[in-house]
Amino acid sequence: MAKEWGQVKAVCSGRLGTLSKEELATIKKAMTAALRHIKLYYGPSRMWFSYQQLLEEGCHRLAKIVSELPVSKQTAGLLVDLLLQLEHKLCRGGVDDSNGTVGGFMEDTVQVLKEYSKLDSSCVEPFLKLQDRETCFGWEKPLLKLITN
């Protein structure tokens, strides 16, 4: 996992493999726990910086998880689902990502998925879920290009 300007960046592990049912359940629980940090902002402006730290903590936890995942169609599907959850939180869930923490993590995850597709061509199959779906920020477009290539 690389660090950039104090931020934790999700990277591709480069390791091929799948998760057992138990490992998958553990990863999903860890992702759910990290996603609890990425939530609606409803506080006064004086609390905004504390809120941003909460978002950063959630993204740091997610980046660690993503960076440790093996490369497979299974984990690519997990990451596509994670991106869709974050999309929902940003566009309809009231998350104030004005400093770009969550969006930056999403961009990193898209790059991870692009690396997945280079290492294992079956990893593009979960991207089909993104067809005919327009997101608020267009993060799905580079992944959809990989389906057509």
N, C-alpha and C positions, 0 to 999 in steps of 0.2 A: 504494500500500500504506500503510495507516494504522498508526500506533503507538498502543498503549494501555498505560499503566503499564509502559513498558519492554518490552512484548511486541509482536511483530510480528503484525498482524492481516491475514488474507486478505480481500481485497475483490474485487468484480466489476470487470473492466476496462471493461465497458460497450461493448466493441468487438465487433461481429458478425464472424464469419469461421470458417474451418476451418483445420486444420493440414495441411501436405503430409506425405507419408509420412516424409520426412527429419526434418521438424520434430517430428512425433509420436514418432519413434524417439528423438530428442534429449531431448524432454520426459520420456519414460518412463525413460530412463537417469538423468536428473537426479532424478526422483522416487525411483527405486530407490536412488540414492546417499544422498538425504536420509533415506529410510526406514531405512538402516543405522544411523542415530543413535538410532532408536527401537527399542530392543531389551530383552531380558530383563535384569532386575536380579538379580544374584546375589552382590553384594559385601557387605562389612560395613557397618554403619550409618554409620561415619565417612566412607565414600565416597559416601553417598547424595546429597550436594549436588553432587558432580562428575557423578554420574549424571543428576541433574535438569538440569544445564547441557547435557548431551549431548542430552536430550530437547528442550530449548528450541532448540538449534542445528538439530536435525532439523525441528522445526515452523517455525522461521524460514525455513529453506530451502524448505520446502513452501509456506509462505504467499507467498513471493516468486514461485514458479512459478505458483501458483493465480491470483495477482493479475495476472499477465501473459498469461493464456490468453484467446484470443478466445471469445466466446459462441457455442456451437453444440451441436447434439445430440451431436456427436463428443466435444467436451470435457466435456460433462455426463456422458457415459458414463465418461470417464476419471476424473472426480471421484467418481462413484458407486463405481467399482472401488477408488479410493484409500481412500474411507471404509470399504469392506468390509475392506480389508487392515488398516487401523488398528484396526477393530473386533476382528479376529482377534488382533492383537498385544495389545490391551488385555484381552480376555476369556479368551484361551487361550494367549497367548504369553509371559506372565510379566512384562509391562511394568508397572512401578510408577508409576502416574500420580497419586499421592496429592496432588500440588499442582495437578492439573488442566490441565497444559500441553497434553497431547495431546487431551483432551476439549474444551478451549477451542478448539483449532484445528479440531476436527471440527464444533463448533457454528458457527464462522465459515464453514466450507465449506458447511454446510447453508444458511446465509444466502446465500452466493454462488449456490448452485443455485436458491434461491427467486428471486433476481434474474434468473438465466438464464431461468427460466420466464416471467417478465414480459416479457423482451425478445424471446424466441423460444419460441412455444408448443411447438415440436417437442422442446424440451429436456426435457420431462417424460417422453418415451418411455423413456429409460434408467432412470427411477424404477420401472418395471414389474419390474425385477430384484429390487426390494426387497419385492414382494408375497409374502405367506406366509413372511416371514423375520422372526423376532423378534430384535432386537439386545439387548445387555446394558443399554444406556442409553436406548433409545427414540428415538434421533436420526432414525430413518427416518420416524417418524409425520408430521412436517410435510410431508415430500416426498410421502408417499402421499396426503395430503389434496389435494395439487395434481392428482393423477391423477383423483380423483373429482369435482373442481370443473369 
